[in-house]
């Protein structure tokens, strides 16, 4: 007989609403890993806790028993349950009370209405790794929407091809009271910064890089104030009822300030959504996945057009958008996807964008005309070579 068939599990009995257990499991499933494909369920007094970890991301969520809704704990206990089977089963059950009973040999009996099933489990002391959660006073607190908002603004510039694990994560750095988020894939860079009044800036002065996958989980705990704990290799985000602990990416992040030009003499102002739409339309017939921007002031010296052109074996396609142009004419070849993603990210908060340029080979810098709460917001990418 196997080890888990002979060992006697401590008795555990609890009754929960299906909707509450489902919520608890869904908040935790993002940390389930291949090496540890389990939920750790812990029932104690009036609290039910669920934990999961892949050793890079750990999530611990808890709910309180509501006796007035028929929920109760008869006997507390802990069990390590196969995560996918339990979550799929709970999702398939009706919104009614679910009775959980831990039987001998680490078997979890689940009863809901006419349904009665048993899931084979394992000993948590042997199969579930120890999760070290933060304690003591947090290093700082911030609005729960702050980091998800910064991430949403920069996510398009992350390295999604896996060439550099470090640049597959969002870099967070403090400059005074402004919390900056930076993303780059080596060809482009997105930077967003917001002022956080409760933050002194000392803790993240050197910056940390958070894996993109962890940021997806952070969206789930965006409401209210988030307490943040910084340890040597980990960053933890804590709200009542949930803790997300993340192993940071190692390495020295690029000095992004050095690659942002400050001396571009020419600029134009254009409707972000309109330019993005035209670039996409013209690029449909491009053979090289590139388009050319002809930025030329009008006869009056300021008003003009941005003419967008794409070439193919049959000829070319052309369209244009009006713009306010200050400076000299220039013809710049760009990767359309980079330009469109930058424009759409900026368009979420600003109808008009400023495009700064020096010549056909220097980096393009895009800024929102309306910062809408941003303390700093920049999109930068290199043009294509002719």
N, C-alpha and C positions, 0 to 999 in steps of 0.2 A: 504494500500500500504506500502511496505517496505521503510526503511529509504533511501536506495540508489536509489529507484525509484522516490522519490520526490525531493531529493536534486539536485540542478542544478550544474553540473560540469563545470568548466571553459573551454572555447573552446581551443582546441589544434589541429593544423594541421601541418603535416610534410611529406616530401617525402624522402625516403631512398632507397638505393640499397639493394636488398635482401641479398647479400653476406655480406654487412656491418652490417645489423641488426642481421643476423645470428651469425656473429662473436661476436658481443656485448653480445648477450644472452648466447652463449656458454661459454664465459669467466666468466660469472656470475652464471651459473646454479649450480655450486658446493656448493653454500651457501644457496640454497633454502631449507627450513625446513618444517616439517610437520605442525608446529604451524603457520608458516608464509609462505605459499606456493605461494609467489607472486614475481614478478619483479616490482620494482619501476622505471618507465620510466619518465625521466625528460628531456624535450626539451626546450632549451633556446638559442636564437640567432644562433650561428653556432656550437652548441655542443649538443650532445645527450648522456645522462648518464643513465646507468642501474645499479641498486643496488639490492642485495639480502642478506638475513641474516637468520640464525637459532639461533641467539643470542650467539653462540659459535664461528662461523665463519661468517664474513661479507666481501663481495666483492663488490667493486664499480668500474665499468669500464666505459670509455667514448670514444667516437669517435667524430671527427670534420666533419661537413658537407662539402662536396666537390661540390661547385656550378658548377664547370666545368664538373662534371659528372651528372648534372641534379638534384642533391639533393638540398633541400631547406627547410627552416622552415617558414611557413606562420604565425603561431601563436604559441608561447611557452606555455607550461603547464606541469602538472604532472598527472600521473595516476598509479594506482596499479592494475596490470594485473595478472590473474592466470598463473603461470610460465609454467607449462607443456603444457597447451593448446596453449599458444602463441609460444613456441619454436617448438612444433610439427608442427604447422601450417606454421611457417616461413620456416622450413626445407622442407616442402612439396611444397612450392611455387617456381616458376622458378626464375632464376637469372635475375630479372628485377626490375623496380622501384616499391616500395610499398608505398602506400599512407595511412597514419595513421590519423584518424580524431576522436577526442573525442566528442561524442554526449551527449545530455542531459541525465541525469539519470545514468551517469558513464557507458557508453557503448562505446567501441572502435571499430570503423569501419575500416576494413582492405581491401584495394583494390589493386589488382595486376593483370594487364592484364584483362582477363574476370572474374577473381575471385572477389567476393564481399561478405564479411562476417562480422559479428558483434560478439564481445566477451563481455560478461557482466563483469564489473570491480567493484572496490570498492573505497571508498574515502581513499586516502593515509594518510590523517591526522588522520584517525580513525583506520586504519587496518595495517599500516606499522610502525614498531617500529623505534624509533630514533637511528640512527647510529652515534656514536661518532668517528670521524676520527682524526688521529694525525695531529698536526700542529707544526709550529716552526721548529727548526733545528733538523735533525735526530741525533740519538745517534751514529750511524756509518754507513758507506757504505761498500758494498762488491760486488764482482762479482756476477751476477745473477745466475751463475751455481754453486756457492760454496755450498750452503746449499742443493740443490737437489743432488749434487754429493756425499756429505757426507751421505745424507739419503739413496741413492741408495746402498752405500757400507755397510750400517748397517741394512737395513730394514728387512733382514731375521731373525734377532735376537730379533725383537720386540715381545712382548706378544700378540699373536693373539687370545688367548683363552678367553680373558677378565677377567682373574683372578685378575689382578691389573690394573686399569685404568691408573695409573701413568706410568707403564712400557709398556703400549700400545703406548706411545709417545716417540719421539726422544729427548734425553737430549742434550742441547747445552751448552757448557762451554768454557770460554776463559782461556788459560794459556799463559800469555805473549801475543805474536802476533799470536799464533796458536789458531784457532777455532776448538774445539773438538766436535765430535758427538758420542754419546754413546747409545747403545740399549742393553737391556737385558730382558730375560723372566724368570730369576731366575735359569736357567740351563746352560746358555751360555751368552757370552758377545761379542759384536763387537764394536770396537773403531776405529775411523778414524779422523785424524787431518790434517789441511792445514794451512799454514801461510798466513795471509791476511795483506798486508803491510799498508793499511789505517786504521787498527784497533788497538787500544791501549790496549784492553783487560780489561779495568776497568769496563765496563758496564755489561759484562756477567761473571764476576769473580765468582759469586755464582752459576751461571747456571740457565737455564730455561728449561722446558719440553714442547715440542710442540706436539699437537695431530697428529697422523699419517694421519688422513683425511685431515688436513690442509696442510700437506707436499705434498699430492697429488695435491692440488690446486696450490701450490707454483711452481710446475714444469711448469705450464702454463705461468709463468712470469719470465722465467729463463734468458732471453736475457738482455745484458747491465748491467749497475750498478744498484743495488738495495739499496735504502735507508731504514734503519731499525730504528724503533722507539720502545723503550721499556718503557711500563708503568707498573703500579703496578700489574695488572692482565692480561695485554694484550701485544702482540707483533705484530707490523704492518710492512708489507713489501710494499714499494711504488716504482713504476716505472711510467714514463709518461704514462698516460692513464689507469692505474689500481692500485688499492689499495686492499691489503688483510690484514684484521685485525683478529687476532686469540686470543681467550681466552686461556690462558696457563693452563696446568694441575697443580693442587695444591698438595703439599706434598714434603717431603724431599727425594731426589733421593739417591740411594745407593752410598756409597763412593767406587766407582769402582776401584780406585787406590789400595785399600787395598786387593782386590781379585785377582790382577794380579801378579802372581809369578815372582820373580826376581832372583831366585837361582836354576833354572833347570840345572842340570849338563850334561844332555845328549841331543843330537839333531840329526836330519837327514834332508837331503835336497832331495826333490822329485818333479817330474813334477806334478803340481796341477791338470791339466785336466786328466792326465792318472790315478792318484789315485782316483779321483772322479768317473771316468767311471768304474773302477774295483770294487769299493765299491758298486756302484749301481747294477752292474751285479751280484755280489756274493749275495747281499741282496735279490734278487728275490726269492731264495729258502729258505730264513730264516723263521723259524716259530716264532721267538721272536722279529723280527724287530731289530736285533742287529748283529754286526759283530765283529770279533776279529782281531786285528792287531798284528802280530808277527814281531817286529822290531829287526833285528839281523844283526850285522856287518859280513862281509865276512872274509875269512881267512887272508886277507891283513890288516884287522883292520879297514878299512873305508868303502869301497864299500860293499854293501850287498843288501838285499831285504826286502820289507815290504810284508809279506804274509797275505792275507785277507781271513778269513774263516767264514762261516756261517753254523749253524747246523739246521737240521730238523729231522723229525721222521724216514726218510729213510737213513740218513747219513749226509754228509756235502758237501759243495761246496767250492772250493779253487781257488784262483788266486793270482798273485803277480805282483809287480812293482819294478824295480830297484831303489835303493836309495843310496845316500852317507851318511853313518852312522858314527857318532862319539860318542862313549859312549857304555854303556852296553846294552845287550839284554833286551827286555821287552815284555810282552804280555798284551795288553790293549783291553778291551771290550768297544765298543762305540755305540752310537745311530747313524746309518748311515746317517739319514737325516741331523743331525747337522753337521757332518763332510763334507758331500757333499756340503751343502750350504756355509759353510765357505770356502772350497776349491774353489768353483766357483766364489765366491765374490773376493777372492784374485787373481784368475786366470785372471780376467778382466784387471789387470794391471801388473801382474808378472807371467811369465811362471813357475818359480820355487818357492816353498815355503819351509820355515824352520819349522819343527815341533820340539818343545822343550818338554821334558818330564822328570819327576823324577822317577816315579814308576807307578804301575798299578792303583793306587787309586788317584793320584794327577792330577790336572787340566792339560789339554793339551793346549799349547800356539802355535798358528800358526802365522807366520810373512811372508811377501813377501820378496823374495830375492832382487827384484827390486822395490824400493819404488815409482818410477815414479811420483814424485811430492808430495808424501805423506810426511808429517813431522812426522807422527806417524800412524801406521796401525797394529792392533792386532785383532786376533780372539781367543777366549778362550771358552772351554767348559769342563764340568766334564765327566769323563768316567762312564760307567755303572758298577754297583757292580756285583761281581761274585756270 
